[in-house]
């Protein structure tokens, strides 16, 4: 149970960090 919850939380954190990270990277490349 805890393993599934951990994986779900980890994937959610990665998505939340990847979205603004991709925006910053896109802005840095075309700035």
PyMOL Python script that loads the backbone (N, CA, C, O; Angstrom):
from pymol import cmd

cmd.read_pdbstr("""\
ATOM      1  N   UNK A   1       0.839  -1.197   0.000  1.00  0.00           N
ATOM      2  CA  UNK A   1       0.000   0.000   0.000  1.00  0.00           C
ATOM      3  C   UNK A   1       0.879   1.254   0.000  1.00  0.00           C
ATOM      4  O   UNK A   1       0.684   2.164  -0.806  1.00  0.00           O
ATOM      5  N   UNK A   2       1.828   1.283   0.898  1.00  0.00           N
ATOM      6  CA  UNK A   2       2.686   2.463   0.997  1.00  0.00           C
ATOM      7  C   UNK A   2       3.514   2.653  -0.269  1.00  0.00           C
ATOM      8  O   UNK A   2       3.782   3.781  -0.683  1.00  0.00           O
ATOM      9  N   UNK A   3       3.923   1.525  -0.887  1.00  0.00           N
ATOM     10  CA  UNK A   3       4.744   1.627  -2.096  1.00  0.00           C
ATOM     11  C   UNK A   3       3.949   2.296  -3.215  1.00  0.00           C
ATOM     12  O   UNK A   3       4.475   3.150  -3.929  1.00  0.00           O
ATOM     13  N   UNK A   4       2.675   1.907  -3.368  1.00  0.00           N
ATOM     14  CA  UNK A   4       1.843   2.499  -4.421  1.00  0.00           C
ATOM     15  C   UNK A   4       1.640   3.985  -4.143  1.00  0.00           C
ATOM     16  O   UNK A   4       1.710   4.804  -5.059  1.00  0.00           O
ATOM     17  N   UNK A   5       1.389   4.333  -2.883  1.00  0.00           N
ATOM     18  CA  UNK A   5       1.183   5.728  -2.525  1.00  0.00           C
ATOM     19  C   UNK A   5       2.459   6.530  -2.765  1.00  0.00           C
ATOM     20  O   UNK A   5       2.408   7.677  -3.207  1.00  0.00           O
ATOM     21  N   UNK A   6       3.606   5.913  -2.468  1.00  0.00           N
ATOM     22  CA  UNK A   6       4.889   6.587  -2.673  1.00  0.00           C
ATOM     23  C   UNK A   6       5.120   6.844  -4.153  1.00  0.00           C
ATOM     24  O   UNK A   6       5.557   7.928  -4.538  1.00  0.00           O
ATOM     25  N   UNK A   7       4.828   5.852  -4.982  1.00  0.00           N
ATOM     26  CA  UNK A   7       5.021   6.004  -6.425  1.00  0.00           C
ATOM     27  C   UNK A   7       4.091   7.085  -6.960  1.00  0.00           C
ATOM     28  O   UNK A   7       4.505   7.909  -7.776  1.00  0.00           O
ATOM     29  N   UNK A   8       2.851   7.092  -6.514  1.00  0.00           N
ATOM     30  CA  UNK A   8       1.898   8.100  -6.973  1.00  0.00           C
ATOM     31  C   UNK A   8       2.345   9.496  -6.563  1.00  0.00           C
ATOM     32  O   UNK A   8       2.256  10.430  -7.361  1.00  0.00           O
ATOM     33  N   UNK A   9       2.821   9.653  -5.338  1.00  0.00           N
ATOM     34  CA  UNK A   9       3.291  10.954  -4.868  1.00  0.00           C
ATOM     35  C   UNK A   9       4.536  11.383  -5.636  1.00  0.00           C
ATOM     36  O   UNK A   9       4.698  12.558  -5.967  1.00  0.00           O
ATOM     37  N   UNK A  10       5.416  10.418  -5.918  1.00  0.00           N
ATOM     38  CA  UNK A  10       6.655  10.728  -6.646  1.00  0.00           C
ATOM     39  C   UNK A  10       6.328  11.187  -8.060  1.00  0.00           C
ATOM     40  O   UNK A  10       6.881  12.178  -8.538  1.00  0.00           O
ATOM     41  N   UNK A  11       5.429  10.467  -8.730  1.00  0.00           N
ATOM     42  CA  UNK A  11       5.072  10.844 -10.107  1.00  0.00           C
ATOM     43  C   UNK A  11       4.400  12.212 -10.120  1.00  0.00           C
ATOM     44  O   UNK A  11       4.647  13.016 -11.018  1.00  0.00           O
ATOM     45  N   UNK A  12       3.546  12.482  -9.121  1.00  0.00           N
ATOM     46  CA  UNK A  12       2.865  13.777  -9.054  1.00  0.00           C
ATOM     47  C   UNK A  12       3.888  14.892  -8.857  1.00  0.00           C
ATOM     48  O   UNK A  12       3.787  15.948  -9.482  1.00  0.00           O
ATOM     49  N   UNK A  13       4.878  14.658  -7.984  1.00  0.00           N
ATOM     50  CA  UNK A  13       5.905  15.667  -7.738  1.00  0.00           C
ATOM     51  C   UNK A  13       6.717  15.914  -9.006  1.00  0.00           C
ATOM     52  O   UNK A  13       7.022  17.060  -9.336  1.00  0.00           O
ATOM     53  N   UNK A  14       7.067  14.846  -9.714  1.00  0.00           N
ATOM     54  CA  UNK A  14       7.850  14.985 -10.947  1.00  0.00           C
ATOM     55  C   UNK A  14       7.079  15.804 -11.975  1.00  0.00           C
ATOM     56  O   UNK A  14       7.656  16.660 -12.646  1.00  0.00           O
ATOM     57  N   UNK A  15       5.786  15.550 -12.100  1.00  0.00           N
ATOM     58  CA  UNK A  15       4.967  16.299 -13.065  1.00  0.00           C
ATOM     59  C   UNK A  15       4.920  17.774 -12.664  1.00  0.00           C
ATOM     60  O   UNK A  15       5.099  18.651 -13.508  1.00  0.00           O
ATOM     61  N   UNK A  16       4.681  18.051 -11.380  1.00  0.00           N
ATOM     62  CA  UNK A  16       4.592  19.433 -10.926  1.00  0.00           C
ATOM     63  C   UNK A  16       5.908  20.175 -11.100  1.00  0.00           C
ATOM     64  O   UNK A  16       5.909  21.385 -11.328  1.00  0.00           O
ATOM     65  N   UNK A  17       7.039  19.461 -10.996  1.00  0.00           N
ATOM     66  CA  UNK A  17       8.343  20.102 -11.179  1.00  0.00           C
ATOM     67  C   UNK A  17       8.718  20.184 -12.653  1.00  0.00           C
ATOM     68  O   UNK A  17       9.400  21.120 -13.070  1.00  0.00           O
ATOM     69  N   UNK A  18       8.277  19.212 -13.440  1.00  0.00           N
ATOM     70  CA  UNK A  18       8.663  19.159 -14.852  1.00  0.00           C
ATOM     71  C   UNK A  18       7.965  20.246 -15.664  1.00  0.00           C
ATOM     72  O   UNK A  18       8.559  20.791 -16.594  1.00  0.00           O
ATOM     73  N   UNK A  19       6.725  20.569 -15.333  1.00  0.00           N
ATOM     74  CA  UNK A  19       5.986  21.572 -16.108  1.00  0.00           C
ATOM     75  C   UNK A  19       6.668  22.943 -16.032  1.00  0.00           C
ATOM     76  O   UNK A  19       7.012  23.488 -17.080  1.00  0.00           O
ATOM     77  N   UNK A  20       6.882  23.528 -14.845  1.00  0.00           N
ATOM     78  CA  UNK A  20       7.574  24.825 -14.786  1.00  0.00           C
ATOM     79  C   UNK A  20       9.021  24.712 -15.235  1.00  0.00           C
ATOM     80  O   UNK A  20       9.576  25.665 -15.783  1.00  0.00           O
ATOM     81  N   UNK A  21       9.636  23.564 -15.010  1.00  0.00           N
ATOM     82  CA  UNK A  21      11.018  23.358 -15.454  1.00  0.00           C
ATOM     83  C   UNK A  21      11.111  23.424 -16.962  1.00  0.00           C
ATOM     84  O   UNK A  21      12.040  24.024 -17.503  1.00  0.00           O
ATOM     85  N   UNK A  22      10.153  22.812 -17.651  1.00  0.00           N
ATOM     86  CA  UNK A  22      10.145  22.839 -19.112  1.00  0.00           C
ATOM     87  C   UNK A  22       9.896  24.257 -19.616  1.00  0.00           C
ATOM     88  O   UNK A  22      10.486  24.677 -20.611  1.00  0.00           O
ATOM     89  N   UNK A  23       9.028  24.989 -18.934  1.00  0.00           N
ATOM     90  CA  UNK A  23       8.746  26.376 -19.330  1.00  0.00           C
ATOM     91  C   UNK A  23      10.000  27.231 -19.161  1.00  0.00           C
ATOM     92  O   UNK A  23      10.324  28.031 -20.038  1.00  0.00           O
ATOM     93  N   UNK A  24      10.704  27.069 -18.047  1.00  0.00           N
ATOM     94  CA  UNK A  24      11.926  27.842 -17.818  1.00  0.00           C
ATOM     95  C   UNK A  24      12.987  27.475 -18.846  1.00  0.00           C
ATOM     96  O   UNK A  24      13.687  28.351 -19.355  1.00  0.00           O
ATOM     97  N   UNK A  25      13.110  26.196 -19.153  1.00  0.00           N
ATOM     98  CA  UNK A  25      14.095  25.748 -20.136  1.00  0.00           C
ATOM     99  C   UNK A  25      13.748  26.310 -21.513  1.00  0.00           C
ATOM    100  O   UNK A  25      14.629  26.789 -22.228  1.00  0.00           O
ATOM    101  N   UNK A  26      12.482  26.255 -21.884  1.00  0.00           N
ATOM    102  CA  UNK A  26      12.030  26.788 -23.174  1.00  0.00           C
ATOM    103  C   UNK A  26      12.319  28.285 -23.254  1.00  0.00           C
ATOM    104  O   UNK A  26      12.778  28.785 -24.281  1.00  0.00           O
ATOM    105  N   UNK A  27      12.044  28.998 -22.149  1.00  0.00           N
ATOM    106  CA  UNK A  27      12.294  30.443 -22.119  1.00  0.00           C
ATOM    107  C   UNK A  27      13.788  30.741 -22.202  1.00  0.00           C
ATOM    108  O   UNK A  27      14.198  31.677 -22.888  1.00  0.00           O
ATOM    109  N   UNK A  28      14.603  29.945 -21.503  1.00  0.00           N
ATOM    110  CA  UNK A  28      16.048  30.169 -21.504  1.00  0.00           C
ATOM    111  C   UNK A  28      16.635  29.936 -22.894  1.00  0.00           C
ATOM    112  O   UNK A  28      17.536  30.660 -23.317  1.00  0.00           O
ATOM    113  N   UNK A  29      16.133  28.936 -23.599  1.00  0.00           N
ATOM    114  CA  UNK A  29      16.668  28.610 -24.924  1.00  0.00           C
ATOM    115  C   UNK A  29      16.323  29.703 -25.929  1.00  0.00           C
ATOM    116  O   UNK A  29      17.149  30.056 -26.770  1.00  0.00           O
ATOM    117  N   UNK A  30      15.111  30.241 -25.847  1.00  0.00           N
ATOM    118  CA  UNK A  30      14.667  31.230 -26.837  1.00  0.00           C
ATOM    119  C   UNK A  30      14.774  32.660 -26.324  1.00  0.00           C
ATOM    120  O   UNK A  30      14.263  33.581 -26.961  1.00  0.00           O
ATOM    121  N   UNK A  31      15.433  32.862 -25.176  1.00  0.00           N
ATOM    122  CA  UNK A  31      15.561  34.207 -24.621  1.00  0.00           C
ATOM    123  C   UNK A  31      16.710  34.949 -25.308  1.00  0.00           C
ATOM    124  O   UNK A  31      16.983  36.104 -24.981  1.00  0.00           O
TER     125      UNK A  31
END
""", "prot")
cmd.dss("prot")
cmd.show_as("cartoon", "prot")
cmd.util.cbc("prot")
cmd.orient("prot")
